[in-house]
Amino acid sequence: MNLSSSQRKYLRGLAHPLKPVVMVGHGGVTESVMAEVEQALNVHELIKIRFNEFKDEKTTLCDRIVEQSDAAIAGIIGHIAILYRPQRDLSKRRIRLP
């Protein structure tokens, strides 16, 4: 999924008040972390992921998470990544991209 720069900016604005729902700790990106990402994306569509460890490798880890979850990166600010994946069911979709 590719987002335009204006769509990424819009999503970063929506994500500003959100708290991180997934934390990447000393275990890295494990199956349980991916399960949490999947569940959070299914519920919220737009999530934040905090990197408590592996801060130097966060871009690589984000790319891996995006590949496995079929999401898109709206931005990486500090040690927090913002991911977006639209709800597959159109009637449940909350975020409409411009």
N, C-alpha and C positions, 0 to 999 in steps of 0.2 A: 504494500500500500504506500503510495507516494502522496505527500501533502505539499501544497504550495506554501510559500513563505507567509502569505496572509492567513492561511488556515492554521499554520503552526503558531503564529502570533495570537490568533483568536483562542486557540486551545490553551496556550500558556496563560492567557488572561483568565480563562475559566478555572484553571488549575491553581491559581494563586492562593485562594483560601483553603485548599485541600491539605490534609495531613497525609504523610506517607503511609500507605497501607501494607507495603511489602518492604522488608529489611533484608539486605544481603550482608550476612555476617561472615565469620571466619570460615564457614563451610563453603562459601562461594555460591554459585548458581547450581543448586542441587535439584533433585526431582521435587522435593517438597516446596522449594521456592517457586519452581515453575507451576506447581499445582496452585499455589496461592495467587500467582500472577493470573493464571487462567480464570480462577474463581472471581478475583477482583475485577478483571476486565468484563466478565460476563455480567456482573452486577452493576458496575459503575461506568463502564466505557472509557473513562479517563482516570488514570491512577498516577500516583507518585511512588517511586521506588527509591529508598535511601540506601546508599552504600556506606555501611559502617566499616567495612574492610575492603580490600582490593580497590582502593580509591584511585590508584594509578592506572588500573585496568578497566575502569568503569565504561569507557567507550566500547571496548571489545566485548565486555560482558553484556552491555545493552544490545549490541548487534546480535549476539547469540540469543538473548531473550526475545528480541523482535522476530528473528527467524523462526523460533520454536512456537511463538504465540500468534504469529500472523498479525502483529500490531504495527504501529508506526511510532517513531520517536517525535514528540512535539518539541522537545528540548531537553538539554542537560544544563542545569543551573547548580553550580557548586558540586555537591555530592549527591544530588537528587536528580533522577531522570523522570520525565513525564511521558507516559505512554498512552496511546489512544487506539482503540479498536471499536468500530461502530457495532452496535447490537445487531445480530443477524436477523432478529425478528423486527420488522419495520414498525409494528405497533408498539413495541417496547422501547424504541430508540428515543433517547432523551436529547441528544446533542445533534443539532443540524448545522453542518458546516456551510459557511458562506460560499 
